[in-house]
Amino acid sequence: MNDNIKAGSDIHAGDGGYSIGTEEKYNEFAKGRNQSMAKMRIKELEKQCWSHHVDGTLVDGQLHFDTHKFAELIVQECAKVADIAEPYFASDLIKQHFGVEE
């Protein structure tokens, strides 16, 4: 029985998907991951801005995108990032949060 357990552990053992790499490779990976997350967050904010109402009035069968609400949600998101900025520059963290490059 112990031989079977040992054989199974040898088969399933590995590096766990990890490998030794460089800081440059990690930074490249992190940048791509952060941009993907930022795009997902923007899409989540966008979904909150579609409505059948314009200024509280029901629009017959058409969806309306509320640009003011979208801007407000982005400002709120930026404010959250700025609150945690110290000792960093809030502008850098906000750009990073939304995946915006200089």
FENSULZI-V957623 format. One record per residue. N is the residue number from 1. SS is DSSP state (h for helix, s for strand, l for the rest). D_LAST is the distance of its C-alpha to the last C-alpha in Angstrom with 2 decimals. Layout:
n=N ss=SS d_last=D_LAST
n=N ss=SS d_last=D_LAST
This chain:
n=1 ss=l d_last=60.35
n=2 ss=h d_last=58.37
n=3 ss=h d_last=58.03
n=4 ss=h d_last=56.43
n=5 ss=h d_last=53.97
n=6 ss=h d_last=53.11
n=7 ss=h d_last=52.72
n=8 ss=h d_last=50.44
n=9 ss=h d_last=48.25
n=10 ss=h d_last=48.03
n=11 ss=h d_last=47.05
n=12 ss=h d_last=44.32
n=13 ss=l d_last=43.06
n=14 ss=l d_last=39.90
n=15 ss=l d_last=36.66
n=16 ss=l d_last=35.49
n=17 ss=l d_last=32.63
n=18 ss=l d_last=31.17
n=19 ss=l d_last=30.83
n=20 ss=l d_last=29.90
n=21 ss=l d_last=26.53
n=22 ss=l d_last=23.94
n=23 ss=h d_last=21.11
n=24 ss=h d_last=18.76
n=25 ss=h d_last=20.37
n=26 ss=h d_last=20.09
n=27 ss=h d_last=16.37
n=28 ss=h d_last=15.99
n=29 ss=h d_last=18.38
n=30 ss=h d_last=16.81
n=31 ss=h d_last=13.36
n=32 ss=h d_last=15.40
n=33 ss=h d_last=17.59
n=34 ss=h d_last=15.07
n=35 ss=h d_last=13.47
n=36 ss=h d_last=17.12
n=37 ss=h d_last=18.05
n=38 ss=h d_last=15.35
n=39 ss=h d_last=16.59
n=40 ss=h d_last=20.08
n=41 ss=h d_last=19.55
n=42 ss=h d_last=18.29
n=43 ss=h d_last=21.37
n=44 ss=h d_last=23.54
n=45 ss=h d_last=22.49
n=46 ss=h d_last=23.10
n=47 ss=h d_last=26.55
n=48 ss=l d_last=27.54
n=49 ss=l d_last=27.13
n=50 ss=s d_last=29.66
n=51 ss=s d_last=33.14
n=52 ss=l d_last=36.47
n=53 ss=s d_last=36.43
n=54 ss=s d_last=35.10
n=55 ss=l d_last=35.46
n=56 ss=l d_last=37.95
n=57 ss=s d_last=40.02
n=58 ss=s d_last=40.65
n=59 ss=l d_last=39.57
n=60 ss=l d_last=42.11
n=61 ss=l d_last=40.77
n=62 ss=l d_last=37.22
n=63 ss=l d_last=33.99
n=64 ss=s d_last=31.74
n=65 ss=s d_last=28.05
n=66 ss=l d_last=27.63
n=67 ss=h d_last=24.35
n=68 ss=h d_last=25.20
n=69 ss=h d_last=25.70
n=70 ss=h d_last=22.42
n=71 ss=h d_last=20.57
n=72 ss=h d_last=22.82
n=73 ss=h d_last=22.12
n=74 ss=h d_last=18.34
n=75 ss=h d_last=19.01
n=76 ss=h d_last=21.51
n=77 ss=h d_last=19.17
n=78 ss=h d_last=16.63
n=79 ss=h d_last=19.70
n=80 ss=h d_last=20.83
n=81 ss=h d_last=17.69
n=82 ss=h d_last=17.89
n=83 ss=h d_last=21.55
n=84 ss=l d_last=20.94
n=85 ss=l d_last=18.17
n=86 ss=l d_last=20.52
n=87 ss=l d_last=20.18
n=88 ss=l d_last=16.40
n=89 ss=l d_last=14.00
n=90 ss=h d_last=14.21
n=91 ss=h d_last=10.80
n=92 ss=h d_last=9.36
n=93 ss=h d_last=12.14
n=94 ss=h d_last=11.72
n=95 ss=h d_last=8.21
n=96 ss=h d_last=9.91
n=97 ss=h d_last=12.99
n=98 ss=h d_last=11.86
n=99 ss=l d_last=9.94
n=100 ss=l d_last=6.69
n=101 ss=l d_last=3.78
n=102 ss=l d_last=0.00
